Amino acid sequence: SQQGEEDPQALSIQEGENATMNCSYKTSINNLQWYRQNSGRGLVHLILIRSNEREKHSGRLRVTLDTSKKSSSLLITASRAADTASYFCATAHSGGYQKVTFGTGTKLQVIP
Amino acid sequence: GAVVSQHPSRVICKSGTSVKIECRSLDFQATTMFWYRQFPKQSLMLMATSNEGSKATYEQGVEKDKFLINHASLTLSTLTVTSAHPEDSSFYICSATSSRLSSYNEQFFGPGTRLTVL
C-alpha cells in the first residue's frame, strides 16, 4: 500500500506547547501536502512541500521533508485550543498523475 | 478563491434508495474532481477521479455501477449512490484541482456530505 502512516495516532498537549506530527511514505513523491480536518468537516490545505525542498514555513507551521528517509514532519508552534483537529499528510507520487494518497492521520487535542 | 461546495451536507435515506451528492467549484473551473469516502476515525480513501466530459476512473474495489459519477461541466460533478445500504453510510468528500490555480496537485476540498442509510 502506498498509504502513508502518521505518528502519533493521537496527541494531547497543553496550550502554548509545540506539537510535532510525523508522516512516512513508501514510494517516490512529487510533493507532500499537509491538511487539517475539524471533526465532521472537510479538509483545509495547510502547506505543500516539493520533493526538492527540505523545509518550509507558514506562520506557526514548519514542515520538513527527508526524501532519503521517506518521511516528513509537521511542527505547530505555540499551539492554541483552536488547533485541535486531525492532521493528514498526503503524497503526490512521481509520474505526473494528480492523485494523492492520504496518510492515516494524527488527532491533535490542545488543552486550554 | 478556490471554494468548493457540496450539497447536501447531510442526508438520511432508507435502504434501497438512491442518493445524489453534488460537488461544485464555485469560483474556478476544475480540471479534475475527486471523490473520497471517509469512515469514522479513518483516513480518506479515494473512490474515483473524474475529468469533465469523460468517464470516471475508479479505484480498485470501488463498484462503478453502485457509485455513479457524472462530471457534466468544469464546475460540477455528481456522485450517485445507487441502491444504498447501511454499509454505505459514510462521510463523502469531493475535491477539485485546477492547473491554472496550482501546478502542484493542490486539491481544494468540499465540506463533505454525511450519508446515513437506515
Interface residues (C-beta under 8 A of the other chain):
Chain A: Q3 N30 N31 Q33 Y35 G40 R41 G42 L43 V44 H45 L48 R50 F88 A90 A92 Q98 K99 V100 T101 F102 G103 T104 G105
Chain B: V4 Q6 T31 T32 F34 Y36 Q42 S43 L44 M45 L46 T49 F91 I93 S95 T97 Y104 N105 E106 Q107 F108 F109 G110 P111 G112 R114
